[in-house]
Structure formats: C-alpha cells, structure tokens
Amino acid sequence: MKDFKVGVQLYSVRDDMEKDIDGTLKALKEMGYDYVEFAGYYDLSAEELKQKLDTYGLKAVSTHQTYKDILEDPEKWIKFIKTLGLKYFAMPWMGLDQHKGSDAFEQTVGDFKKVGKILKDNGIQFLYHNHSHEFNRVDGKFVLEWLLEEVGEDLMPEIDVCWVHFAGYKPEEYILKYENRLPVLHMKDFACTKLGNGPVYTDEAADAPKYPDMKEVGFEFHPVGSGVQDVPAILKACEKVGTEYIIVEDERNDNFTPLEAVRKSREYLKSLGI
C-alpha cells in the first residue's frame, strides 16, 4: 500500500487544544500522527504555532478557514499561512444559499476564482471540504460538482468520506472521479441504522435531507475502522487517484474522549500498514 502521509484535523481535539496545546500536540505525535490540519489558531501568532509544531515534530499541511478572510485581507493571511508552511487552504463549509441553484452562485464562483488565484500565486492550493448537502442535485448534477467545474483547476475537493457515504454513495467509488485532483482526504467513520435506503437527497436542490434528525436514524461518529466505512477500499481508491494526505477527523464521539477516538483511528490505520 502507498505510504500515505497521515494527519489529524485539530477540530477533533478542539477542547484539548484550548486547554493544553503543548500536551495535546505531544500526545498526537506519540500516537503516530505526523501532520495536522488547523481549524482555528487559538489566539496565537503563526510564529508561535510553528514553534510548537516544530517542538513536537509535527508539520501543518492545511487549514480550514473561510475564503472571505483571503478576500478581506490577503496580505495578512498569506503571510500567516506561509509562516505555518501550509500547502492547502480549505473552505470547511458553505450553505446551499451560495451553491448552484441560488441567486448568489455567480458571486460565489467569482469570489472563489479570486481566492484560488491569490492562493495559487503564492504556492497554496485552494480546497473545498464537503458535507452531505453538497449531494443535492441541480439539473441532474451534484452542487459540489457544479462548484468545482465552474471555479476550475484552482479549486480541488477535499473529500470527506463520512458525508459522501451518509449522502448515499460509496466513497471508494466517488473518489475515482478525481484522479490527480484529490491531494487531501478526510477519513471519518460512523454508524447509521437507516443507512442504505438510497441517496439522502432525492429532490432537485432539496432544502433538507430525507433524515433531518441524525439521532433518529442512529447516526454516530466512530473511530476509523469501527463503523460502516470500507477503509481498505477507500485507501485503494486514494492510491489510484494520487492522494497524498489522509487526515483523520472525528467531529464528536459519545463513546470515547476525543484523544481516545483519534488514538483508536491511528491504531487502526497502522494495522493497515500506514
């Protein structure tokens, strides 16, 4: 199997990071994570964060941050990102009110093209991180695909396999659409008692999924390897399309502490040889 670079989205351990950044980073490194993805900067400067990462032998590869920051103050944020040594800048979430089918879509595409160019000119790749609602269809095509196609090569997906699967599709098959366009993947596992009844979003640009209450359908986040995902198949697909970074994320876990959850995920990935 390919020698993937394995990281963790720090949102997974957000409370631990707020309480004890040094202790949390040290623990993540000891688990076997070599890379991190930011989701907030804990009121520290880029220099301070970089020093902490260096202390524990970690590298920051990407960040989750709104694209509007780049539009509003590109000089500040490009300097910040470069100081941290980030290769990727990911838009973490965007509602349907900005996607294809909305009045704002043309503006969204224009803004994304501006941000993509600013980032590209500075050696940084713009990514878009999906949830499940991007699998609404407009004119027979997922709104995620409308966005990627309209913005063009300066925007690449950061596929989150949890939300692909929850939306009703096999991640290991969907990934294959993005050969040489999926440098970073979010590896996330879950369970869902009503999964498997077809696509969650069945109508044209539906406002809500078939299952609006996640608890009613038995949805729970699980450490990687302990839920419904076929992780070996996902990794095989990632190998085919040229994915470099596998980023573990656990948004919330009712059965383990955040650090325990990401530890279990890392142990499972190690058992697969990565």
Backbone hydrogen bonds, N-H to C=O, Kabsch-Sander energy under -0.5 kcal/mol:
donor,donor_aa,acceptor,acceptor_aa,energy
4,F,2,K,-1.8
5,K,244,E,-2.6
6,V,4,F,-0.6
7,G,5,K,-0.5
7,G,246,I,-2.8
8,V,35,Y,-1.5
9,Q,248,V,-2.9
10,L,8,V,-0.6
10,L,37,E,-2.8
12,S,9,Q,-2.3
13,V,10,L,-1.0
14,R,11,Y,-1.4
17,M,13,V,-2.5
18,E,14,R,-2.0
19,K,15,D,-1.7
20,D,16,D,-3.0
24,T,20,D,-2.2
25,L,21,I,-2.8
26,K,22,D,-2.4
27,A,23,G,-2.0
28,L,24,T,-2.4
29,K,25,L,-2.2
30,E,26,K,-2.1
31,M,27,A,-1.5
32,G,28,L,-0.8
32,G,29,K,-1.0
33,Y,28,L,-2.1
34,D,6,V,-1.8
35,Y,6,V,-1.2
36,V,59,K,-2.1
37,E,8,V,-2.1
38,F,62,S,-2.3
39,A,40,G,-0.7
44,L,41,Y,-2.0
49,L,45,S,-2.3
50,K,46,A,-2.7
51,Q,47,E,-2.1
52,K,48,E,-1.8
53,L,49,L,-2.4
54,D,50,K,-2.6
55,T,51,Q,-2.1
56,Y,52,K,-1.4
57,G,54,D,-1.1
58,L,53,L,-2.7
59,K,34,D,-1.8
61,V,36,V,-2.3
61,V,59,K,-0.5
62,S,36,V,-0.9
63,T,88,Y,-0.9
64,H,38,F,-2.3
65,Q,63,T,-0.6
65,Q,90,A,-2.3
69,D,66,T,-1.3
70,I,66,T,-0.5
70,I,67,Y,-0.6
71,L,67,Y,-1.6
72,E,68,K,-2.5
73,D,69,D,-2.4
77,W,73,D,-2.1
78,I,74,P,-2.7
79,K,75,E,-1.7
80,F,76,K,-2.0
81,I,77,W,-2.8
82,K,78,I,-2.6
83,T,79,K,-2.2
84,L,80,F,-1.8
85,G,81,I,-0.9
86,L,81,I,-2.1
87,K,61,V,-2.0
88,Y,61,V,-1.6
89,F,125,Q,-2.5
90,A,63,T,-3.1
91,M,127,L,-2.5
98,Q,95,G,-1.8
99,H,96,L,-0.8
102,S,99,H,-1.9
105,F,102,S,-1.0
108,T,104,A,-2.5
109,V,105,F,-2.7
110,G,106,E,-2.0
111,D,107,Q,-2.7
112,F,108,T,-2.8
113,K,109,V,-2.3
114,K,110,G,-1.8
115,V,111,D,-2.5
116,G,112,F,-3.1
117,K,113,K,-2.0
118,I,114,K,-2.3
119,L,115,V,-2.7
120,K,116,G,-2.6
121,D,117,K,-2.8
122,N,118,I,-0.6
122,N,119,L,-1.3
123,G,120,K,-2.1
124,I,119,L,-2.6
125,Q,87,K,-2.6
126,F,154,D,-0.8
127,L,89,F,-2.9
128,Y,156,M,-1.8
129,H,91,M,-2.7
130,N,128,Y,-0.6
130,N,158,E,-0.9
135,F,132,S,-2.0
136,N,133,H,-1.6
137,R,203,D,-0.8
138,V,141,K,-2.7
141,K,138,V,-1.4
143,V,136,N,-2.1
144,L,134,E,-2.0
146,W,142,F,-2.0
147,L,143,V,-2.2
148,L,144,L,-2.3
149,E,145,E,-2.4
150,E,146,W,-2.6
151,V,147,L,-2.3
152,G,148,L,-2.0
155,L,152,G,-2.0
156,M,126,F,-2.1
158,E,128,Y,-2.9
161,V,159,I,-0.7
161,V,186,H,-2.0
164,V,160,D,-1.5
165,H,161,V,-2.1
166,F,162,C,-2.7
167,A,163,W,-1.7
168,G,165,H,-1.4
169,Y,164,V,-1.8
173,E,170,K,-1.3
174,Y,170,K,-2.5
175,I,171,P,-2.7
176,L,173,E,-0.6
177,K,174,Y,-1.9
178,Y,175,I,-2.3
179,E,176,L,-0.5
180,N,241,V,-2.9
181,R,178,Y,-2.2
185,L,245,Y,-2.3
186,H,159,I,-2.9
187,M,185,L,-0.7
187,M,247,I,-2.8
188,K,186,H,-0.7
189,D,222,H,-0.8
191,A,220,E,-2.6
193,T,217,V,-1.0
194,K,217,V,-1.4
195,L,192,C,-1.5
197,N,194,K,-0.6
200,V,167,A,-2.4
201,Y,167,A,-0.6
202,T,200,V,-0.8
205,A,137,R,-2.2
205,A,203,D,-0.5
206,A,203,D,-1.0
210,K,200,V,-1.3
214,M,212,P,-0.8
217,V,213,D,-0.9
217,V,214,M,-0.5
218,G,215,K,-1.5
219,F,214,M,-2.4
220,E,191,A,-2.2
222,H,189,D,-2.1
226,S,223,P,-2.1
228,V,190,F,-2.7
231,V,229,Q,-1.3
234,I,230,D,-2.1
235,L,231,V,-2.7
236,K,232,P,-2.1
237,A,233,A,-2.1
238,C,234,I,-2.4
239,E,235,L,-2.3
240,K,236,K,-1.7
241,V,237,A,-1.9
242,G,238,C,-1.0
243,T,238,C,-2.4
244,E,183,P,-1.6
245,Y,183,P,-2.6
246,I,5,K,-2.5
247,I,185,L,-3.2
247,I,245,Y,-0.6
248,V,7,G,-2.9
248,V,246,I,-0.6
249,E,187,M,-2.0
261,A,257,T,-2.7
262,V,258,P,-2.3
263,R,259,L,-1.7
264,K,260,E,-2.4
265,S,261,A,-2.0
266,R,262,V,-2.1
267,E,263,R,-2.5
268,Y,264,K,-2.1
269,L,265,S,-2.2
270,K,266,R,-2.3
271,S,267,E,-1.7
272,L,268,Y,-0.8
272,L,269,L,-0.9
273,G,270,K,-1.8
274,I,269,L,-2.2
